[in-house]
Amino acid sequence: MNLAPHAAAATSTDHTDHTDRTDPADEDVVLTLSGSVVRPQTLTLAALRAMPSVTCAPFDLRCYTTQRFIRTVEPYRGVLLTALIEHAGLHYEAPGDFKRMIFLAVGHDGYAVPFTWHELFNSPVGEQAIVAYECGGQPLSAADGAPVLFSGADSVPAPRHLKRLARIETRVLAP
């Protein structure tokens, strides 16, 4: 699955095509990045929409255990998970500690999915893990499950397809 950048450069500040679609209620939806980060973050949907974005191809959502077809999901648009983590900055004490980092994505309902530093920054997984705020060209609201975490490189997307992403906790695992 290919992700195509929407902005010509990561530093592009022209985001007028989707800021016009922001709902005032988007200010109530908050995503936090905390733990072993240099700059803890609190982001609204509007703030996510203002960042450089990527889109992913549509995919079939299937139950992990039974492979039962759930539905076809239209293309998501959002921010790369790695970009959010890089924006917060990684905090670690000793050289090489970053290689023992995990990122726990937690939804409002408590459902949690992990990523390792190696997955996100040293494999194709990081190129296709996004925090989405739009689906099929339409903005997502909290009622639609925004923000949505999606890992497009996974063999079966359902286990790391997380609606209402509330926080990303960064931790360094002990040796």
Secondary structure, DSSP 8 states (H G I E B T S, - for coil): ---EESSSSTT----HHHHTT--GGGGG-EEEEEESBSS-EEEEHHHHHTS--EE---EEEE-TTT--EEEEE--EEEEEHHHHHHHH-B--SSTTGGGGEEEEEEETTS-EEEEEHHHHHSSGGGGSEEEEEEETTEE--GGGT-SEEEETTSSSSGGG-BSSEEEEEEEE---
